[in-house]
């Protein structure tokens, strides 16, 4: 892959932010996969970062491309979730530099952006991303895509770039509030609640005749209900975070002309 020169000057060699405080352990000793979450909007980092933590990932945050490159090189995360439109060094160039460096080229990158235009997606794919999600999207979609990327990486069989939540629009600017995220999560919570109700109904029917094999069936239903309840709890926690951040604005910028190859 050819390395494309950035449009901004390189930052100082000294890392201007702490790494030691939150630095994950070496990969061989990690108990949880490490995800580097890169977004210049703090509310977005809060929403998606909190949910990723609830689903079992260790999350390290960065607010721009320079910080992301430094942390990726220092911490060797298992996956990177990357915004595109950021100050100082944008996501496209950050991905190019990650893929051009031997130490970080292998790390799978999920683009999470408010830019739904085909050109932005094509540029991200050319830079080297493995998946592309358009905000606003469910936090559980982000967690699911991170999990898929990690499975692909372990299997050594990278899958084609997957695009989700693609939204089409004209050339105007489009802003959406965190209320869209909130409504989506509420809908998912309601569906999970219905799952719990169905499992409990089955359990109630089995309680009436608990004999041998029926007792085993009862236990299976109970395990299913407990697992669904566990997931429901995670979604509720995400809902609380999003409710606190409901005024966040997610903007799709107007295109600024073709990118330099």
RATAKA-V666979 format. One record per residue. N is the residue number from 1. RES is the residue in one letter. BURIAL is + if it has 24 or more other C-alpha atoms within 12 Angstrom, else -. Layout:
N/RES/BURIAL  N/RES/BURIAL
//
This chain:
1/X/-  2/X/-  3/X/-  4/X/-  5/X/-  6/X/-  7/X/-  8/X/-  9/X/-  10/X/-  11/X/-  12/X/-  13/X/-  14/X/-  15/X/-  16/X/-  17/X/-  18/X/-  19/X/-  20/X/-  21/X/-  22/X/-  23/X/+  24/X/+  25/X/-  26/X/-  27/X/-  28/X/-  29/X/-  30/X/-  31/X/-  32/X/+  33/X/+  34/X/+  35/X/+  36/X/+  37/X/+  38/X/+  39/X/+  40/X/+  41/X/+  42/X/-  43/X/+  44/X/+  45/X/+  46/X/+  47/X/+  48/X/+  49/X/+  50/X/+  51/X/+  52/X/+  53/X/+  54/X/+  55/X/+  56/X/-  57/X/+  58/X/+  59/X/+  60/X/+  61/X/+  62/X/+  63/X/+  64/X/+  65/X/+  66/X/+  67/X/+  68/X/+  69/X/+  70/X/+  71/X/+  72/X/+  73/X/+  74/X/+  75/X/+  76/X/+  77/X/+  78/X/+  79/X/+  80/X/+  81/X/+  82/X/+  83/X/+  84/X/+  85/X/+  86/X/+  87/X/-  88/X/-  89/X/+  90/X/+  91/X/+  92/X/+  93/X/+  94/X/+  95/X/+  96/X/+  97/X/+  98/X/+  99/X/+  100/X/-  101/X/-  102/X/-  103/X/-  104/X/+  105/X/+  106/X/+  107/X/+  108/X/+  109/X/+  110/X/+  111/X/+  112/X/+  113/X/+  114/X/+  115/X/+  116/X/+  117/X/+  118/X/-  119/X/-  120/X/+  121/X/+  122/X/+  123/X/+  124/X/+  125/X/+  126/X/+  127/X/+  128/X/+  129/X/+  130/X/+  131/X/+  132/X/+  133/X/+  134/X/+  135/X/+  136/X/+  137/X/+  138/X/+  139/X/+  140/X/+  141/X/+  142/X/+  143/X/+  144/X/+  145/X/+  146/X/+  147/X/+  148/X/+  149/X/+  150/X/+  151/X/-  152/X/+  153/X/-  154/X/-  155/X/-  156/X/-  157/X/-  158/X/-  159/X/-  160/X/-  161/X/+  162/X/+  163/X/+  164/X/+  165/X/-  166/X/-  167/X/-  168/X/-  169/X/-  170/X/-  171/X/-  172/X/-  173/X/-  174/X/-  175/X/-  176/X/-  177/X/+  178/X/+  179/X/+  180/X/+  181/X/+  182/X/+  183/X/-  184/X/+  185/X/+  186/X/+  187/X/-  188/X/+  189/X/+  190/X/-  191/X/-  192/X/+  193/X/+  194/X/-  195/X/+  196/X/+  197/X/-  198/X/-  199/X/+  200/X/+  201/X/-  202/X/-  203/X/+  204/X/-  205/X/-  206/X/-  207/X/-  208/X/-  209/X/-  210/X/-  211/X/-  212/X/-  213/X/-  214/X/-  215/X/-  216/X/-  217/X/-  218/X/+  219/X/-  220/X/-  221/X/+  222/X/+  223/X/-  224/X/-  225/X/+  226/X/-  227/X/-  228/X/+  229/X/+  230/X/-  231/X/+  232/X/+  233/X/-  234/X/+  235/X/+  236/X/+  237/X/+  238/X/+  239/X/+  240/X/-  241/X/+  242/X/+  243/X/+  244/X/-  245/X/+  246/X/+  247/X/-  248/X/+  249/X/-  250/X/+  251/X/+  252/X/+  253/X/+  254/X/-  255/X/-  256/X/-  257/X/-  258/X/-  259/X/-  260/X/-  261/X/-
//
